[in-house]
């Protein structure tokens, strides 16, 4: 996901995406602890996606 993909979205859409990504990060961390996660780079990607969504949210809220 790139920031350009997020620019045209509304605040409600971004909040929904943020909740989904946080849930995904939670499940990835749980899989990591139980040794079920094979590709650990997914954690980094999920964290960066959350940061991008938060950046887009702050831009939307500032107006």
N, C-alpha and C positions, 0 to 999 in steps of 0.2 A: 504494500500500500504506500502511495506517495501522498504528499501534502496536497498536491494539485487535485487529487481525487476527492479531497475533503472540503475544498473551498466553497463549492456551491450548495453544500448541505445545510439544512436548518438545524437549530439548536436541539430540537427533539430527536432528530435523526442521529446527531452526534452523541447525545446522551445515551441513546439506545446502543449505538456501536461501542461506546465506552464500557457499558455494562457487559456486553458480550465478550469483549476483549479481556476484561478483568476476570470473568468466569473462565475463559480459556487459559489465562495465566495461572489461575488457581489450580485447574486440573493438570496443567503441565507440571507445576511444582509438586503436586501430589504424586504424579507418575514418576517424577525424578526421585522422590523419597522412597518409593517402593521399587525402584530399579526397573521400571517398565518403559522409561523414556530412552529411546535409542539415539535420537537426534537432539542434542542439547542446544543447538543453535536456535531452535524454535523458541526457547525462553527469551533470548536476546531480541528476536524479531517481534515477539509479542510485547515486550517492554517498550520497544521503539514505536510500535503502532499506538500504544496507549499514550505515549508522549506526544505523538503527532496529533492525535485526537484532542488531547488537552490543549494543545497550541491552537488548533482550529476553534475549539470552544471559546477560548479566551478572546480570540479575534472576533468571533460572532457576538459575544457579549459586550465588547467595547463599542461595537457598532460600526 
